[in-house]
């Protein structure tokens, strides 16, 4: 099972990858990063994406209908999580991932579920002209499922 550095290097092999980071959404600190940072400032990018992640995870509006984290409202691409509604920890985040687009890039934030109360997400920054959003989302989900923190 890959750790933070191995996961980030794997993310950078995706077509169009410009940068990747593992961020704690409580503190806003990057636990690891590779490549370029959006805006050129890794600390600012980590803090700002952590704020987005915090808002999404604390939103009752974005939670799955019926409280089922693996519910029909989104599902997991390719079934990467195995369809376990409660996950291994029973603490699935209410949101699996966030996708933010602008005129030249995609930003994917994928929440990492662990056996403890995880507050970590993967942030992948893709060039819009070269990146494949669907492929990146699937691979990021797979990476998040395999990521070993510690």
N, C-alpha and C positions, 0 to 999 in steps of 0.2 A: 504494500500500500504506500503510495507516494506521499511525501511530506509537502510542505509549502513550496520549497524551491523547485522540486520536481514538477509539481502541478503548474506552477507559473511558467516554467520552460515549455511544458506541454501546451499550454494555452498560446504561447507565442508561435507555435508551429501552425496555428490555424491561418488560413489565407486572410490577408489583410490585417492581421493583429498588429497594433501599434504599441500596446502596453497592457499589462495585467497586474493586479494587486490582490492580496488577501487583506481585508480590512475588518477591524472590530467596530461594529456599528454603535456600541455604547460609548467607547472612548474616542472614536474617530481616528484612530491610529492605524497605519498600514503595518501589518505584521510581516509583510514581504512584498516586494515589487520588482518588476523587470520591464525593460523597454522604456518608452516615453510616458510622461504623465500628461493628462489633459491640462492645457494651460501652462505646461512647463513646471508646475509646482506639485510634487508628490504629496506633500503634507496637506495642501489646500484641497487637492482632488480627493484625498482620503476623507477629510473632514466633511466636505460637501456631499459626497456620495453616501457617507455614513448618515448624514441628516435625512437624505431621501429614504434610505433603508429603514431608519428609525420611524419615520412617518408612516411608511407602508406597513411595517410590522405592528404598529400600535393602532392602525386604523381598523375599526370594526366594520366599516363599509366594504373593505377589501377581503374580509374573511370569507371562506367558502360557505355556501348555503348549507345549513344543517350542522355546521361545525366539523365536517369531515374534511381533513386536510388533503386527502387524495380524491376529493369529490369530482363530480362531473363538470365543474366550472372551469377546469383548466387542464387537469391531468398532467402527467409527466411525459415529455416527448420520448417515444420509444419504450416507455415503461421502465425507465432506468431505476426507479426506486422500488420496483417489484410490486407496486400497488398496495403496500401495507398502509392502511389509513392512518394509523397512529405512528408509523415509523418505528425504528428500533428503540427510540427514546420515549415515544409518546409525546414529544414536544415539537411537533412539526410547526414551522413558522406559518402564519396564515397566508403568506405570499411566497411562492416558489422562486420567482425571479421578476426583475423589472427590466424593461427595455426602453431606453431613451434614444431618440433619434434626433439628429440635427442635419444641417445641409451637407456635411461632409463626413459624418461618423455615426456609428452605433455604439451605445454603452450598454453592456449587459451586466446586471448585478444578480448573481445567483446565490441564494442563501444556503449555507452549509448546515446540515442536520447532524448532530453528534449524539453520543450517549449521555452527555451532560447538556446543560442549558446553554446551547451555542449562541453566540452573538457575532458570528463571523459570516462574511459573504465574499465571494469572488467577484472582482470587477474586471471585465474585459473590455478594452477599447479597440474597436475595429474601424478601419477605413471603409467608408461607405461604398466606394467604387470597386474595391478589391475584395471586401469581405462577403461571406455568405452567412447571413443572419440565421437562417434555419439550422445550418450545420453547426455554427458556433453555439447556438442555444442547446442543441443536443449534446455536443461534446462538453460544454461547460457543466451540464447536469451530471454527466458521467464523471467528470473530474471532481465535482463537489461530493458525489457519493463515495468516491475512493479516498478523498483527502484525509490524511491523518494529521491531527493537530497535537502538539505536545512537545 
